[in-house]
Amino acid sequence: MIAGKALVWSPGKLEVIQQSATLLKWRVVNETAHLTCTVSGALEFDGNLQLSMKLRAKDANVSLDDVRFVLPWRKDVAKYAMGLGLKGGLIPAKHEWKWDVSKHQDAIWIGDVNVGAMLRFKGQNFQRPLINAYYDFRPLILPESWGSGGIYWEQSEAETTLVAHSGQKELAKNQAALDFAIDWYITPFKTLDPKKHFSDRYFHASQGAPVEDTAMLQKEGATIMEVHHNRLCNPYINYPYNDDSVGHLQHFIKQAHKDNMRVAVYYTTRELTQNIPEFFALKSMGGEIILPRREGVAWPVTNGSGPHPWLIEHVGDDIVPAWRENLKFPDYKEKLDLAVITTPDSRWNNFYLEGLDYLVKQVGIDGLYIDDTALDRKSMQRARRILDADGNTSRRVSMHSWNHFNGLAKWSNSSIAFMELYPYFDGLWHGEGFNANSSPDFMLVEMSGIPFGLMSEMLDHPNPWHGMVFGMRTRWPWSGDPRAQWQLEREFGIEDAEFIGWWDPACPVKSSNPDCKVSVFQKSGKTFVAIASWAQQKVSLSLEIDWTALGLAPKRASLWVPPCNGLQDELVYAPGSAIQVMPNQGVFLILDEEPREVKMPEQLKNPSLGLSPLSSVGPFEIRVPANVSSTKDAPWPKGATVAMAQIDPQQDAGQSWGIGMAVAWADGKYLQLNARTDGRWGICKNGAELLEGQHLPHQAAVVALRLSATSVQFIAQQQEGNWELIKEFPRAEFHGTPTTVRYGKIGKQWQGGNHSDPAGTTSCRVDWLKFFGPKS
């Protein structure tokens, strides 16, 4: 624009430069009296379009009011958005954003499940920034073209119009062209593959875990496992072919293959162990491979006091220290694993790919576990070709990322940061900082992978019901124990079902309650129905069922709630019956025509009914850090069969240290129930932690332990609703009468102890503790 008016361009002839089955390149030169705009594009098979618009003054200096790129979206397509300071979710009616390279923001995704695009705005001076908590050491460079402007959009009746603008620009006649570049990523990159997703049942143990019995894992239902770093078979981060351990890894994979288990290995770029023979040579290359420290930037959160003394002594402090581990494997002479950040887009990518080729051909790996990465799209494309070169279709690439929408990662979105790699991944495992109790639209856009042609699993704050309406499960054992759910899925044959999500207007089963989402997995003659509630109170819903679409006759059909340990007990509903769903929980149903008798849920009664009060204890106010113990003890009264407490988590952020109650016996055995901030109940049985059911985060609840002749039960009541059985244990495992009740923030062990990271201080309380026994 000049003097407030849009220029009129004379279009040139479109020139096709290259055309093949995988690539189309073109160019066209447009002109005005004093300007030339050379538009070139390269569209590849994976949905990437590199669009360059180079603006140059011809024979005189030109003052521009603005340069604008205007992109209209159909309103029915522009349903969701993510990026430029927005969390993923429903698109706002308007949004305005300005360039600020103190934040990792340069791209926006707009679209729906079946159509969308991410646009990354760049200049010729673009350099790939660091990700994760290291962004400040290599941030974005302000584009010389777009950088003085911003991006905004507004909605009208028919469309959403996005405008990217530059602000004022002065073009000198001898100046090099300004490149207004946009990288496009057309989504989804591929169709969903539920068969592959549900056939891949992952096992992923934590750092330092002992070597797995792969025959046992296979028997329990796992089909693929991932070997993290700091493991006997993979001790040093991002160098799994090291001489110390590669023999262990080869032997382990050979045994796993005999047991019909596949093995993927932790292997990515962005940081690199010091335990490599090339380390000092790489450091001598002037920052090409090992990134120098950026002056004035505080040390990263992983090394708040600076590099480890070993690094200071051997290479100095002109580095960016990253992950560090103290290794505890006696086989290895190196006891420290000290990573440093590597420079993106360097020749180290070639080394990485040669290493991958070795891992595939000589070690026999079945895939990669990528924990964030600095790889670019072309390098990931090459990696995928290495994995697939021999025709083996069972290798997998799984991507893990922590939530980058925070001050450490400078308010990026994980899927925005890594979307260019998504065509080459098989699945996602978005983890720390994500929460499966988030809104359905956030989970769809930022967690599920579905708008991009991927499926995913849950890590932090898992919710099995919320997850399943997106096809998401936990990964055993890191984020939970999905074995009962695996068994249910296998018995149904879910990998052969058609997945139809709640967002699809064609979904044949719908909920009468807008706070409850329903997705289906449809097979001939039977359909698995996943119901998930986001309501904060118990709801009663009916299902709107298209029986014709399901191929079922309602007069012969039943709604069977199959038993699934830790999630639900068996019930049978008649068609048209109201289904009760607890807050933030759900139901798994199977619709079929198998003859079954109706079996409605039984209502548990208050466990103190019919008993006499024996003793009570008053309130216990607690104000300590989230992961610190603070408890009181009370003796178990003679004749008591029920201990009951009202707990109020308030703003407590504890997980294993969440507020609760524990009961101990004279022989040292104990049972514990506590409210976790992720919305699960934590159960400790003699120090072994289980996660059961759901509770309302930060809401008061009454919890009880009841003794009977045959069992020990944990029972809870939330929001004065129905009593729920949380967990039951055989009485034979806990002989005699308990001796002590402990209440408050107990932690993982009866003996006490705090987490190494205490976290912030918050308040919680036990309102009362009461004991009841049979009437005399």
MOCORQUI-V405646 format. One line per field, one symbol per residue. phi: phi as a letter, one per 30 degrees, with the letter a starting at -180 (. if undefined). psi: psi as a letter, one per 30 degrees, with the letter a starting at -180 (. if undefined). burial: # if it has 9 or more other ideal C-beta (glycine too) atoms within 8 Angstrom, else .. A space follows every 50 residues. Layout:
phi: ???
psi: ???
burial: ???
This chain:
phi: .bhicddcccddddcddabbdcabcbabccbbebbbbccbbbccddjcbc cbbccbddbadbccdacbccbdceddddcbbajhicddlddddbabbcda ddcdbabbcblbdcalaccccbcdcdbdddcidceddadeceedcddcba bbbbccdcacccbcbcidbccddcddddcccbccbdcddaddbddddddc cdcbddeiddddddddddddjdbbbccddhbedadcdibdcdddbddedd ddddddddciccbcbdabckbbdddbddedddddciidccdddceicded ddbecjddeddedcbicdbcdbdbbcdbcddcddccbcdbdcddhcdded deddddeddddccidckbccchacdcdddddddddddcecidccdbbccc bddddaddciiccedddcddceecccabbdbejcbdcddedddddccdid dcibbbbcbdhdbddedddcicbdcdceckbddddeddddddiddccdcb ddddededbbcdcddccbbbbcbdiabdcccbccdcbdbcbccccddddd ibcddcdbcccddbeicacdbbcdejddcdbdehcabccbcacddbddbd ddcdcedcdiccdcaabddbdbbbeecbdabbcbddddidbbcbbccbdh cecdcdcddabbbccddjdabbbbdcddicdcccchjccbcbhbbdeicd bccbcccbdcacbcbbbbhhdddbddabbddddbdicecbccbkccjdbd dijcddcdiddbcaacdabbbbbedd
psi: kkhgkkkkkjkakkjjekkaffkkklkkkklaegkkjjkkljklfggkjj kkjkkkkdglkkkkelkkjkjkkkefeiellklhfklkakklelkkklkj gfkijglkkkaaefklkkkkkllfgkkkllabggeffilkkkkfdffgba klllkaeflkjkkklfakkjjlfgklkkjikkkkjkllfllkieeeeffj jkkjllkfllkljfeeeeeffkfklkjllhlefiekkgifglfefeeeee eeeeeeeeghkljlkjjalelklfhkffeeeeffghfeejklkkkfklkl ffifgalkeeeeeegaghljkbkkkjkhjffkfjfkjjllklklhlffee eeeeeeeeeeeffglgakjjjllgkleeeeeeeeeeefeggjgfkljkkk kljgilfeghhlkefeegeffefglfllikckflkgglleeeeeefeffe fggllllkdkhljeeeeffggklljkgegajgeeeeeeeeeehffglkkj lffkfgkfklkfkffkkklljkljflkkkkkkkglglkljllkjkieeef hljffflljkjkkjkfellklkkkkfkkkkklkgaakklkkagkkkkkjl kkjklkffkglkkellkaljkkjllehkkjllkkkjlkfkfkkkkjkjfc gkgkdfglkaklkllfgfllkkkljlfgglkkkkjhfkklkkakljkgkk lkkkkkkafflkkkklkkhgalkkjekkkkfffikaklekkklbjeafke fakllfjfalklllljelklkllkk.
burial: ##....................##########..########.#.##### ########...###.####.#.#.#.##.#####.#.##.#...#.#.#. ..###.#######..########..##.####.##.###.#.#.###.## ###.#...########.##.#.#.#.#############..#.#..##.# #####......#.#..##..####################.#.###.### .######.#.################..#..##.#...###.##.....# .##...##.###..#...####.##.#....#.#.#########.#.##. .##.######..########.######.######.###......###### #####...#######################.##.###.########### ##########################.#############.#.##.#.## ##....###.#.#..########..##########..##.#.#.#.#..# .#....######.#.###.####.#.#.#.#############....#.. ...#..##..#.##..#..#.#..#####.##.#.##..########### .#.############...#################...#########.#. ######.#...#######....#####.#.#..#...#.########..# .#.##......############...
